[in-house]
Amino acid sequence: MPSSHPRTPYWQGFRDGLPFLLVIAPFGLLFGVVATEAGLSVFETLTFSVVVIAGAAQFTALQLMSEHAPTAIVLASALAVNLRMAMYSASLTPHIGAAPLWKRAVIAYFTVDQSYACSIVAYEENPSWSVAQKTAYFMGTVTPICPMWYGFTLVGSLIGSAMPSGLALDFAIPITFLAIIAPALKTPAHRAAALASVLLSLAFSFLPYNLGVLVAGLGAMMTGAQVELWQDRRKEDL
């Protein structure tokens, strides 16, 4: 019989998080390089990654800061990009909401796309896991991912403009999110929200300060919620 000790899910989570290093490394390098080229010091760049720990929001904020956008726009755009974290938290609550407060605080900090994507799938595949086992799995996923994000941010900031331009590290950004999002598009609501976000971001790309991202994010959430409502009504009518 498989062991029920929390360490078993921990090492399973660790193994599941390892493949993401293939994209975390270039992603972190790229942010470090771009941040120092934008005028941030090595300390500021590393602090940015440690405090925010959200690559997409960091790139969004950095671009707006380099364009001298108002602080309110920078904060609003970064928060809009990170609205998905609120949905991640709501989705994780039924599984780990009974954990002690300090554990939930640590999990909240380490809730990133990769840890959420791995954890929610594992929880659905292992409904008999206890809260301790679920928290152990979650922490296992972030053990290889988050320190690597910090480390490669530091390396990128130290290398700076010395990084060869031919490496094209920016490929890591779309690949990271495609790897996470594609397997999660399981329901019509998911697919409708994804399609709406693409179409709206393209349609409103003319807005200054990347405000089209705000519009696309809100529109995608509304679209997904509406599709779910339609599905629920159809089930009630049947």
N, C-alpha and C positions, 0 to 999 in steps of 0.2 A: 504493500500500500504506500502511496506517496506520502511524504512527511507533511504534517500540518504546521510545522514550525515556521514562524515568519521569515526566517532566513532563506527558506526555499523560494518563496515568491520574490524575495529581494534579488537573488541571483538570476532568476528568470527575467526580472525587469532589467537588470544590468545587461544581460545578453540581448534583450530586445532593443535596448537603447544604443548598443554599439554601432549598428549600421548607419545611424545618423551622423556619426563622426565624419563620414565621407563628404557630407555637405556642411557640417558645422565648421570644420577647419577652414575651407575657403571663404565661407560666409564671415567668420570672425576676422580673418586676415583682411578681407575687403573693407569691413567697417573700420578696422584700425587704420588702414591706409587712407581711406576717404576722410576720416575724422581729423587726422593730423594734417592732411592737405587742406582741410577747411579752416585750420587755425587752432584746433584744440591741442593742448599739451598731452603728453603721454599719460600723465596722472588723470587729467580730465577725461580722456578717452576711456581709460580703464574704469574709472568711476562711473561713467555713463553706462557701460555694459553691466557693471555690478549692481547698480541701483535700478536701472530700468529693466534689464535682462529681457528684452523683447526686440529682436533684430529689425522687424519691419517698422515698428514705431520709431526706433532709433534712426533708421535711414530717413524716414519721413521728416522727423524733427530736424535732423542734420541738414537736409536739403532746404527746408524752409528757413533755417537759421542762416544758411549761406546766402539765401535770397533776401535777407534782412526783413523777413516777414514779422508782423507784430507778434509779441509774445503770446497773446491770447490765441492767435491763429495756430501758432506752433503747438501749444498745449492742447487745443481742441482737436487738431488733426491727429496728434499722437494718441490722444484718448480714443478718438473714433476708430483708429486702426486697431486699438487694443480692446475694443468693445467685445470682441469674441471671447476674451478672457472671462468676462462676466457670464457668458453662456457656458463656457467650460466649467466654471465654478458651480453653476446651477445643475449641470449634468453630473458632476462628481459628488454633490451633496448627498444624494441617497445612498452612496456607497461608503463615504468616509466622513459624513457629517457627525457621526457619533464619536469620532476620535477626540482625544483631549485638545483643549484650546491651543496649546503650544504646538502640537503636531499640525493642526489645521493652519496655523499661522505660517509654519515652515512650508507646508504644501502650497499655500496661497502664493508665497514668494516664488516657488519653483514651478508653478503652473505655466508651462510654455507649450507651444504647439506639439512638440515631440512627446513630452511626458503625458500630455492629455491623450494624444492619439493612441499611444501604446496602452495606457491604463484603461481607457474606456472599453477597448476591445478585450483586454484581459479580464476585466470585471464581468463582461457579458459572457465570456467563455467559461468563467469559474464562479458561478453564482453562489457556491457553497463557501467561498473564502470568508474569513472573519474580517472585521475592521482592521485588526492588527496585520493580517496578511495583505490586505489591500494597501494599507499605508506603506508596508515594507516593499511591495512591488513598485509603488509610485517612486519611492526614494531610490530604488534600484535603477529605474530608468534615467533619473537625473544625475546619478553618480558619474557616468562617463560624459554626459552631454554638457552640463553647466560649467564644470571646471575647464573643459576644453574651449567653451565659448570665451571665458575670461582669458585663458592662456593665449589663444590665437588672436584675440583683440589686442593683447599686449604686444605680441610678436609683430602684428601688422602696424601698430603705432610706432614701434621701434624701427621697423624697416622703412616705413613711410614711402617717399618717392623713389627709393631704391628698388622697389618692387618692379620687375619687368612688366611693361604694359602688355606684352603679348600673352600673358597668362590668362587674361580674360576671366578673372575670378567672379565677375558678376553673374556668371552662369549659375552660381550656387543659389541665388535668391529664388528664381522661378522653379528650379528643380526641388528645392527644399519644400516649397508650398505645394507643388504638384504631387510630390511623394506623400504628403500628409493628407491633402484634400481629396485626391482622386479616389482612394479606397473608402472614404467616408461618405461619398455621394450615393447613399443606398436607397433613399426615398425620393418620391417626386418633389417633396418640399425642399430637400437638400439640393436637388438638381435645378429646380426653379430659382432658388436663391443664388446659386452659383452663376447661372446664366444671367440673371438680372444684374448681378454685381459687375459682370463683364460688360454688358451692354450699357449700363448707366455710367460706368467709369469712362468708357469710350465717348459716350454722348456728351458728358460734362467735363471732358478733358480740357476744354477751353477756359475753365474757371481758374482764377489766379490762386496761388498758394496751395495747389493741390486740393482745393475744396471739393473737387469732383469725387475724391475718395470718401468724404463725408456723405455726400449725396448717394453714392453707390452703396455704401455700407447700410445706411438707413433704408434705402429702397430694397436692398436684398433681404434684410430682416423682415420688412413688411410683406414682401412677396412670399417668402417662405412661410410666414405665419398665416397668410391668406390661403395658401395652398393646403396647409394643414386643416384649416377651418372647413374648406370645401370637402376635403376627404372625410372629416368627421361627420359632416352633414349627409354625405352620400351613404355612409355606413348606417346612420340613423334612419334614412329613408328606405333602406333595403330590408 
